Amino acid sequence: MVYTGRPRHRRTIAVDEEILNSVERSSDSNTRLIAARHLSLLTSMHNMRERLWNVIVTAGNTIRDKAPIFQRTWQSWCNKPALREQQCYLHLAVPSSSPPSYVRMRTTVKHHVAGTVERHYNMRNYKMMWVFMVLAAFLLVLQYHMSGLWVAGGSNVVGNSFGVLDISTDDIIRSAAEKLHLENLISTNIDYKLMADLVLQLGRELVALGCSEMAALSCTGPPLSPLLPPLYIITPTYRRPEQIPELTRMAQTLMHVKNVHWLVIEDAKNQTRMVTELLERTGITFDHLIAPMPDIYKTRKGPKPRGVSNRNRGLQWLRANATKGVFYFADDDNTYDIRLFEEIRTTKRVAMWPVGLCTKTGLSSPVVIDGKFSGFYDGWVAGRKFPVDMAGFAVSVNFFLQRPNAQMPYRPGFEEDGFLKSLAPFTPSEIELKADNCTKILVWHTQTKKNEPSTALNLVKYANTNLIDLKRLIV
């Protein structure tokens, strides 16, 4: 009989794929994201299980071919009578004695008994049998031990939402080997240390050969799924005392968002070194660009169109580099709920949602009646067709690229309205409502308190102190 792999794992994978494929058609972006990650995880675990089982199958077939002891119920039989020992007494006559006298002697003799068969154990094969049994059991323990760590994450999980394993391979193998209690399974004639070393070496090779998917995952995180469209976050900024603190806060949020590209665009003629260093530390994919406001608008009296040159530079970058996904104008002085970014991934054209702490009404939001768009609620309408806050909408990259004239106007107070109008043909009735039909607030226009520029440091009094370095970080 030849050992074969168990097909039930494939059936399980097929069933799970059928379920996940149905989930992919769900309108809930969170459900689809979890389904994609689960399918990737399930496939990796299935591959690991199949490779482990193939090793066990190979070992089993080798035992069958080269260890006949298993086909004989672990016993060897010899076709000869059994040898028995028996004690007996001999009476020897003493010669030349009258009357005759005898001397009794006791001895032990060995003889074969007719009708019996000698039975003995081949200890060499007996030891080999236990070696292979222990190795096979170890493979099974290691398989489920590592699978459990993969799913649960354990106490050593760090990184993303699904877990990146940071566990010593040797620790896993030793832990699995200890669960077998080898000292209780193997004959005392077998060197336990030799067996432990053999199991450890086999485990190392097994992990290197059969668990390459897990090793790659621990370094790179879960692979991105085609179901996860890229997010382009366009953030205008300018040099001021609050710039680095606000970008730091926003970076801490975006570091938890998958497949995101951050476009940080400064209203300046040169990049700020501290901003570049901050972006590099985050590990987020980014582009640090500059887009100074045109001089014609700087010299005008009254309100100035702040952030327009920055956002238009971001739109220019999208036309040159992006082909799919969603983009969002996210200012650095807002507070964002991480759920917002997963909500907007599924935007097909233009999506909108409520923004908190806006104007005197404290809220800017689409008005929804019976699940359908009905109008806008905002503290400053001023005849705008789209009276919304900059943080309250996102646009599909593909939808934007089909409108080559779309851009933001240099008109203070009408930037959002002018940009949304430039996406024509597009009407308010086509708005995609997010945040649970606009019943949740996932972004707040918090606006950090303005700080005056710091006073100059007395370089004579504080020469050669840490304040020299700290002062360089403060505007």
CORUR-V524855 format. One record per pair of residues at least 12 apart in sequence whose ideal C-beta (glycine too) atoms are under 7 Angstrom apart, sorted by the first residue. I is the first residue (numbers start at 1). GAP is how many residues later the second one is. D is the distance in Angstrom with one decimal. If there is no record, write none. Layout:
# CORUR-V524855
i=I gap=GAP d=D
i=I gap=GAP d=D
This chain:
# CORUR-V524855
i=2 gap=59 d=6.1
i=3 gap=54 d=4.4
i=3 gap=57 d=4.0
i=3 gap=58 d=5.7
i=4 gap=53 d=6.7
i=5 gap=45 d=6.7
i=5 gap=48 d=5.2
i=5 gap=49 d=6.6
i=5 gap=52 d=6.3
i=6 gap=47 d=6.7
i=9 gap=37 d=5.9
i=9 gap=40 d=5.7
i=9 gap=41 d=6.7
i=13 gap=29 d=6.5
i=13 gap=33 d=5.1
i=16 gap=26 d=5.5
i=17 gap=22 d=6.7
i=20 gap=15 d=4.6
i=20 gap=18 d=6.5
i=20 gap=19 d=4.8
i=23 gap=12 d=4.0
i=24 gap=203 d=6.2
i=29 gap=313 d=5.3
i=29 gap=314 d=6.3
i=29 gap=316 d=5.3
i=29 gap=317 d=4.6
i=30 gap=312 d=5.7
i=32 gap=195 d=5.5
i=33 gap=195 d=6.5
i=33 gap=309 d=6.4
i=36 gap=189 d=3.7
i=36 gap=191 d=4.4
i=36 gap=192 d=6.5
i=37 gap=125 d=5.4
i=37 gap=185 d=5.6
i=40 gap=182 d=5.9
i=40 gap=183 d=5.9
i=40 gap=185 d=6.7
i=44 gap=169 d=4.1
i=44 gap=170 d=6.8
i=44 gap=173 d=6.9
i=45 gap=102 d=5.7
i=45 gap=105 d=6.3
i=47 gap=166 d=6.0
i=48 gap=162 d=5.8
i=48 gap=163 d=5.4
i=48 gap=165 d=6.6
i=48 gap=166 d=6.8
i=49 gap=94 d=6.2
i=51 gap=158 d=6.9
i=51 gap=159 d=3.5
i=52 gap=87 d=5.6
i=52 gap=91 d=4.6
i=52 gap=158 d=5.8
i=55 gap=84 d=6.1
i=55 gap=151 d=6.5
i=56 gap=80 d=5.5
i=56 gap=83 d=5.3
i=59 gap=73 d=6.2
i=59 gap=76 d=6.5
i=59 gap=77 d=6.0
i=63 gap=69 d=5.2
i=67 gap=58 d=6.3
i=67 gap=61 d=5.9
i=67 gap=62 d=6.8
i=69 gap=53 d=6.5
i=69 gap=56 d=3.8
i=69 gap=60 d=5.8
i=70 gap=59 d=6.7
i=74 gap=52 d=6.6
i=74 gap=55 d=6.0
i=75 gap=44 d=7.0
i=75 gap=46 d=6.5
i=76 gap=44 d=6.5
i=76 gap=45 d=6.9
i=76 gap=46 d=4.6
i=77 gap=40 d=6.7
i=77 gap=42 d=6.0
i=78 gap=40 d=4.9
i=78 gap=42 d=6.9
i=80 gap=38 d=5.6
i=81 gap=31 d=3.9
i=81 gap=32 d=5.7
i=81 gap=33 d=6.0
i=81 gap=35 d=5.3
i=81 gap=37 d=6.7
i=82 gap=30 d=6.9
i=82 gap=31 d=5.6
i=82 gap=34 d=4.0
i=82 gap=35 d=6.3
i=82 gap=36 d=4.4
i=83 gap=27 d=5.8
i=83 gap=29 d=5.7
i=83 gap=35 d=6.3
i=84 gap=26 d=7.0
i=84 gap=27 d=6.3
i=84 gap=29 d=5.1
i=85 gap=23 d=6.0
i=85 gap=25 d=5.3
i=86 gap=23 d=5.8
i=86 gap=25 d=6.9
i=87 gap=19 d=6.5
i=87 gap=21 d=5.2
i=88 gap=19 d=6.4
i=88 gap=21 d=6.2
i=89 gap=15 d=5.5
i=89 gap=16 d=6.8
i=89 gap=17 d=5.3
i=90 gap=15 d=4.7
i=90 gap=17 d=6.5
i=91 gap=13 d=5.4
i=92 gap=13 d=6.5
i=127 gap=60 d=6.2
i=127 gap=62 d=6.8
i=127 gap=63 d=5.5
i=130 gap=55 d=6.6
i=130 gap=56 d=5.2
i=130 gap=57 d=6.6
i=134 gap=46 d=6.3
i=134 gap=48 d=6.2
i=134 gap=51 d=6.0
i=134 gap=52 d=6.7
i=134 gap=61 d=6.9
i=135 gap=64 d=6.7
i=135 gap=67 d=6.4
i=137 gap=43 d=5.8
i=138 gap=38 d=6.3
i=138 gap=39 d=6.2
i=138 gap=42 d=6.0
i=138 gap=61 d=5.4
i=141 gap=35 d=4.5
i=141 gap=38 d=5.5
i=141 gap=39 d=6.4
i=142 gap=31 d=6.7
i=142 gap=34 d=4.4
i=142 gap=61 d=6.2
i=145 gap=27 d=6.5
i=145 gap=30 d=6.7
i=145 gap=31 d=4.9
i=146 gap=26 d=6.1
i=146 gap=65 d=6.9
i=149 gap=16 d=6.5
i=149 gap=18 d=6.3
i=150 gap=15 d=6.9
i=150 gap=64 d=6.6
i=154 gap=13 d=6.9
i=159 gap=62 d=6.4
i=160 gap=61 d=5.4
i=160 gap=62 d=6.8
i=162 gap=60 d=5.5
i=164 gap=53 d=7.0
i=164 gap=54 d=5.8
i=164 gap=57 d=5.7
i=165 gap=49 d=6.8
i=165 gap=53 d=4.7
i=166 gap=52 d=6.6
i=169 gap=35 d=6.8
i=169 gap=38 d=5.2
i=173 gap=27 d=5.7
i=173 gap=30 d=3.6
i=173 gap=31 d=6.8
i=174 gap=26 d=6.9
i=177 gap=19 d=6.4
i=177 gap=22 d=5.0
i=177 gap=23 d=6.9
i=182 gap=13 d=5.9
i=182 gap=14 d=6.7
i=224 gap=35 d=5.4
i=228 gap=30 d=6.1
i=228 gap=31 d=5.0
i=228 gap=117 d=7.0
i=229 gap=95 d=6.2
i=229 gap=96 d=4.6
i=229 gap=97 d=6.1
i=229 gap=116 d=5.3
i=230 gap=29 d=5.1
i=230 gap=31 d=6.1
i=230 gap=94 d=7.0
i=230 gap=95 d=3.7
i=231 gap=26 d=6.6
i=231 gap=28 d=6.5
i=231 gap=29 d=4.6
i=231 gap=94 d=6.3
i=231 gap=95 d=5.8
i=231 gap=97 d=6.8
i=231 gap=110 d=6.0
i=231 gap=114 d=6.5
i=232 gap=29 d=5.2
i=232 gap=31 d=6.3
i=232 gap=86 d=6.3
i=232 gap=90 d=6.2
i=232 gap=93 d=6.0
i=232 gap=95 d=4.0
i=232 gap=165 d=7.0
i=233 gap=21 d=6.5
i=233 gap=27 d=6.2
i=233 gap=29 d=5.0
i=233 gap=30 d=6.7
i=233 gap=95 d=5.7
i=233 gap=97 d=4.9
i=234 gap=29 d=4.9
i=234 gap=31 d=7.0
i=234 gap=77 d=5.9
i=234 gap=80 d=3.7
i=234 gap=93 d=6.0
i=234 gap=94 d=6.9
i=234 gap=95 d=5.2
i=234 gap=96 d=6.9
i=235 gap=15 d=6.9
i=235 gap=27 d=6.7
i=235 gap=28 d=6.8
i=235 gap=29 d=5.1
i=235 gap=30 d=7.0
i=235 gap=95 d=5.4
i=235 gap=96 d=6.6
i=235 gap=97 d=5.4
i=236 gap=29 d=5.5
i=236 gap=31 d=6.7
i=236 gap=71 d=3.8
i=236 gap=74 d=3.2
i=236 gap=75 d=5.9
i=236 gap=95 d=6.8
i=237 gap=27 d=6.2
i=237 gap=29 d=5.6
i=237 gap=95 d=5.3
i=238 gap=28 d=6.3
i=238 gap=29 d=4.2
i=238 gap=30 d=6.7
i=239 gap=29 d=6.2
i=239 gap=33 d=5.9
i=239 gap=236 d=6.6
i=240 gap=235 d=6.1
i=241 gap=210 d=4.3
i=241 gap=212 d=6.5
i=241 gap=233 d=6.9
i=241 gap=234 d=4.3
i=242 gap=206 d=4.7
i=242 gap=209 d=6.3
i=244 gap=30 d=5.8
i=244 gap=34 d=6.5
i=244 gap=229 d=7.0
i=246 gap=86 d=4.3
i=246 gap=87 d=5.5
i=246 gap=202 d=5.8
i=247 gap=28 d=6.5
i=247 gap=31 d=5.9
i=247 gap=85 d=5.3
i=248 gap=30 d=6.5
i=250 gap=82 d=5.2
i=251 gap=27 d=6.7
i=251 gap=31 d=4.6
i=251 gap=33 d=6.7
i=253 gap=83 d=5.2
i=253 gap=85 d=6.2
i=254 gap=30 d=5.5
i=255 gap=27 d=5.7
i=255 gap=28 d=6.8
i=255 gap=29 d=6.2
i=256 gap=82 d=5.4
i=257 gap=81 d=6.7
i=257 gap=84 d=4.7
i=260 gap=24 d=6.5
i=261 gap=24 d=4.9
i=261 gap=25 d=7.0
i=262 gap=22 d=5.2
i=262 gap=23 d=7.0
i=262 gap=24 d=4.3
i=263 gap=24 d=5.3
i=263 gap=26 d=6.6
i=263 gap=51 d=4.7
i=263 gap=54 d=6.0
i=264 gap=15 d=6.2
i=264 gap=22 d=6.2
i=264 gap=24 d=5.4
i=265 gap=24 d=4.5
i=265 gap=25 d=7.0
i=265 gap=26 d=5.2
i=265 gap=45 d=4.0
i=265 gap=48 d=5.2
i=265 gap=49 d=5.7
i=266 gap=24 d=5.1
i=267 gap=24 d=6.6
i=267 gap=25 d=5.8
i=267 gap=26 d=5.5
i=267 gap=42 d=6.5
i=267 gap=43 d=5.8
i=268 gap=22 d=5.5
i=268 gap=24 d=6.0
i=269 gap=21 d=6.7
i=269 gap=23 d=5.4
i=270 gap=20 d=6.8
i=271 gap=17 d=5.6
i=271 gap=19 d=5.9
i=274 gap=199 d=6.7
i=275 gap=13 d=6.5
i=276 gap=12 d=5.4
i=287 gap=30 d=6.6
i=289 gap=24 d=5.6
i=289 gap=28 d=6.7
i=291 gap=18 d=4.4
i=291 gap=19 d=4.9
i=291 gap=22 d=3.6
i=292 gap=17 d=6.5
i=293 gap=16 d=5.0
i=294 gap=15 d=6.6
i=297 gap=113 d=5.8
i=303 gap=109 d=3.9
i=303 gap=110 d=6.9
i=304 gap=108 d=6.4
i=305 gap=105 d=4.3
i=305 gap=106 d=6.4
i=305 gap=107 d=5.1
i=305 gap=110 d=6.7
i=308 gap=100 d=5.2
i=308 gap=102 d=5.1
i=308 gap=107 d=5.9
i=311 gap=18 d=5.9
i=311 gap=97 d=5.1
i=312 gap=95 d=5.4
i=312 gap=96 d=5.5
i=315 gap=92 d=6.1
i=318 gap=79 d=6.2
i=318 gap=82 d=6.8
i=319 gap=82 d=6.6
i=322 gap=75 d=4.9
i=324 gap=73 d=5.7
i=324 gap=74 d=5.9
i=325 gap=72 d=4.8
i=326 gap=18 d=5.5
i=326 gap=19 d=6.1
i=326 gap=21 d=4.7
i=326 gap=68 d=5.3
i=326 gap=69 d=7.0
i=326 gap=70 d=5.7
i=326 gap=71 d=6.4
i=327 gap=67 d=6.8
i=327 gap=68 d=5.9
i=327 gap=70 d=5.9
i=328 gap=16 d=6.0
i=328 gap=66 d=4.3
i=329 gap=61 d=5.2
i=330 gap=61 d=6.7
i=331 gap=59 d=6.4
i=331 gap=60 d=6.5
i=333 gap=113 d=6.6
i=333 gap=114 d=5.1
i=333 gap=115 d=5.5
i=334 gap=57 d=5.2
i=334 gap=109 d=5.8
i=334 gap=110 d=6.5
i=334 gap=111 d=5.7
i=334 gap=112 d=6.3
i=335 gap=108 d=7.0
i=335 gap=109 d=4.6
i=335 gap=111 d=4.7
i=336 gap=107 d=5.3
i=337 gap=105 d=4.0
i=337 gap=106 d=6.7
i=339 gap=103 d=5.7
i=340 gap=102 d=3.9
i=340 gap=103 d=5.7
i=343 gap=91 d=4.6
i=343 gap=92 d=6.3
i=343 gap=99 d=6.9
i=344 gap=50 d=4.2
i=344 gap=90 d=6.5
i=347 gap=47 d=5.2
i=347 gap=48 d=6.9
i=347 gap=49 d=5.1
i=347 gap=85 d=6.1
i=348 gap=48 d=5.8
i=348 gap=84 d=6.5
i=349 gap=47 d=5.6
i=349 gap=50 d=4.8
i=349 gap=77 d=6.9
i=349 gap=81 d=5.9
i=349 gap=83 d=6.6
i=350 gap=43 d=6.1
i=350 gap=45 d=5.4
i=350 gap=73 d=6.7
i=350 gap=76 d=6.4
i=350 gap=80 d=6.9
i=350 gap=81 d=6.0
i=350 gap=82 d=6.7
i=351 gap=42 d=6.5
i=351 gap=43 d=5.0
i=351 gap=81 d=4.2
i=351 gap=83 d=5.0
i=352 gap=14 d=5.2
i=352 gap=36 d=6.4
i=352 gap=40 d=5.7
i=352 gap=41 d=4.7
i=352 gap=79 d=5.1
i=352 gap=81 d=6.7
i=352 gap=82 d=6.9
i=353 gap=39 d=6.1
i=353 gap=81 d=4.3
i=353 gap=82 d=4.0
i=353 gap=85 d=5.9
i=353 gap=89 d=6.3
i=354 gap=81 d=6.1
i=354 gap=84 d=5.4
i=354 gap=87 d=5.1
i=355 gap=34 d=4.3
i=355 gap=36 d=5.0
i=355 gap=37 d=4.4
i=355 gap=88 d=5.4
i=355 gap=90 d=5.9
i=356 gap=85 d=4.3
i=356 gap=88 d=4.2
i=356 gap=89 d=6.9
i=357 gap=87 d=4.9
i=357 gap=88 d=4.7
i=357 gap=89 d=6.2
i=358 gap=21 d=6.4
i=358 gap=31 d=5.2
i=358 gap=87 d=5.2
i=359 gap=19 d=6.8
i=359 gap=20 d=2.7
i=359 gap=21 d=5.4
i=360 gap=19 d=4.8
i=361 gap=16 d=7.0
i=361 gap=17 d=6.9
i=361 gap=18 d=3.9
i=363 gap=14 d=6.6
i=364 gap=13 d=6.9
i=364 gap=14 d=4.6
i=364 gap=24 d=6.1
i=364 gap=25 d=4.4
i=364 gap=28 d=5.8
i=365 gap=12 d=5.3
i=365 gap=73 d=5.5
i=366 gap=65 d=6.3
i=366 gap=67 d=6.3
i=366 gap=72 d=5.2
i=368 gap=65 d=6.1
i=368 gap=69 d=5.4
i=368 gap=70 d=5.0
i=371 gap=66 d=5.7
i=373 gap=55 d=6.4
i=373 gap=56 d=6.3
i=373 gap=58 d=5.3
i=373 gap=60 d=6.4
i=376 gap=12 d=6.6
i=382 gap=31 d=6.9
i=384 gap=30 d=6.6
i=384 gap=33 d=4.1
i=385 gap=32 d=5.9
i=385 gap=36 d=6.2
i=386 gap=30 d=6.2
i=386 gap=31 d=4.8
i=386 gap=34 d=4.2
i=386 gap=42 d=6.9
i=388 gap=28 d=5.4
i=389 gap=27 d=7.0
i=389 gap=56 d=6.4
i=390 gap=25 d=6.9
i=390 gap=26 d=5.5
i=391 gap=52 d=4.9
i=391 gap=54 d=6.3
i=403 gap=19 d=7.0
i=403 gap=20 d=5.5
i=405 gap=17 d=6.1
i=406 gap=16 d=4.3
i=406 gap=17 d=5.3
i=407 gap=15 d=6.0
i=453 gap=22 d=5.9
i=454 gap=20 d=5.0
i=454 gap=21 d=6.8
i=457 gap=14 d=4.8
